[in-house]
């Protein structure tokens, strides 16, 4: 499927990409070339012992139809999915044969039955999941890669037997690149002024200090901070600084050429 130079060239393009959207386009095309055209990537920096954080704060990248994503992911149903549960606690690749094994379990929950029926309707029934290793206990990412409808797990396993190590390497590099790129939640991105005011708060400056530095009135600084809190869906400015930092929206270099 690939030569060493082809793989090296692809990884270089991933490193050179200037946005999550560009990285994702490269990744979708590369995985499709392996015969894995359906992808669902999720990443959170807000995981706790009992939660992945708000759905709105999870970075989701996928080329599945929106109707499927609404039913599977944005409804929250995915939190009961066998492969997502596996990825939450494990690193590396896992065959979806685990789903078939789980389907035979006597304690299968109604939510799990609903998930399996939904995936069957959309032809998302065979593939692999990769759980990513993150250094923060609050961060966790994973990706599901599935073969086209009509293909079987045997087909997916055959792909993995030949190219699995290469696929895992590409996905790990892609994940690392995505996690250092700026991204906003499903609400809205910060404006340049909002980012700058939060950066100065993060540097320990007072509202009056920031007003002097930026050539604004204290009331205008407060307005930018209020709008930043609203955009990030948090209650305090300290939370806004932390969340904006997690999302790589502040203290970043320009990603434009």
Secondary structure by P-SEA (a helix, b strand, c coil): cccaaaaaaaaaaaaacccaaaaaaaaaaaaaaacccbbbbbbbcccccccccccccccccccccaaaaaaccccccccccaaaaaaaccccccccaaaaaaaacccccaaaaaaaaaaaaaccccbbbbbbbbcccccccbbbbbccccccaaaaaaaaaccaaaaaaaaaaaaaaaaacccccccccccaaaaaaaaaaaacccaaaaaaaacccaaaaaaaaaaaaaaaccccaaaaaaaaaaacccccccccc
